[in-house]
């Protein structure tokens, strides 16, 4: 964002390590705690990015109302959340990787995300599904469905069997194709 000319960059996270890293490595203004605890001024941000955040907060609408409060009237908000309406979510059901209670307190499909944003005061300009994480979500869901060791989620050195990778690639390509045509 700084390379694109933004003057003020602010980060808020509940993880002290993430905040320290943001301050030390990225040299940005950063607050540890909730968005409310950061006590940011109303109408002070041109843009807000929520990447895999909303599914973790206990009350998504109240959180979005706080985001609305700190965003300028002409500001933009970008939200990325797992899509419980995705092909992988339907295929894997209870074994879908993003059904991760208590870490994920709520999951959204396009309709419920639109409703939450509108209830918080936002006008939704565009809403689309992006299959960017479909391959890994499918791989991890396969592990969960097969009762496999969940440590593979955080083991960067883990190598999935070729047949699993091929099935995950096939399913993720189908999901990509569906998204490309608006499904």
ZIWO-V814048 format. One line per field, one symbol per residue. ss: DSSP state (a for helix, b for strand, c for the rest). phi: phi as a letter, one per 20 degrees, with the letter a starting at -180 (. if undefined). burial: + if it has 24 or more other C-alpha atoms within 12 Angstrom, else -. Layout:
ss=???
phi=???
burial=???
This chain:
ss=cccccccccbbbbccaaaaaaaaaaaccbbbbccccccccccccbbbbbbbccaaacccaaaaaaaaaaabbbbbbbbbbccbcccaaaaaaaaaccccccccccccbcaaaaaaaaaaccccccccccccccaaaaaaaaaaaaccccaaaaccccccccaaaaaaaaaaaaaaaaaaaccc
phi=.ffenfeddcccbeegffffffffedldfbcepefffflfffldcfbcdddldgfdefcffffffffffeefgefccdcccfdfefgffffelfefgeecfefdebcddffffgfffffeofdeebbbecegdgffgfgffffffemffffffdefefdfggfffffffgffffffffffdne
burial=--------+++++-----+----------+++-+++--------++++++--+++++--++-+++++++++----++++++++++++++--+--+++++------+++++--++-++----+-----++++-++++++++++++---------------+-------++-+++-++-------
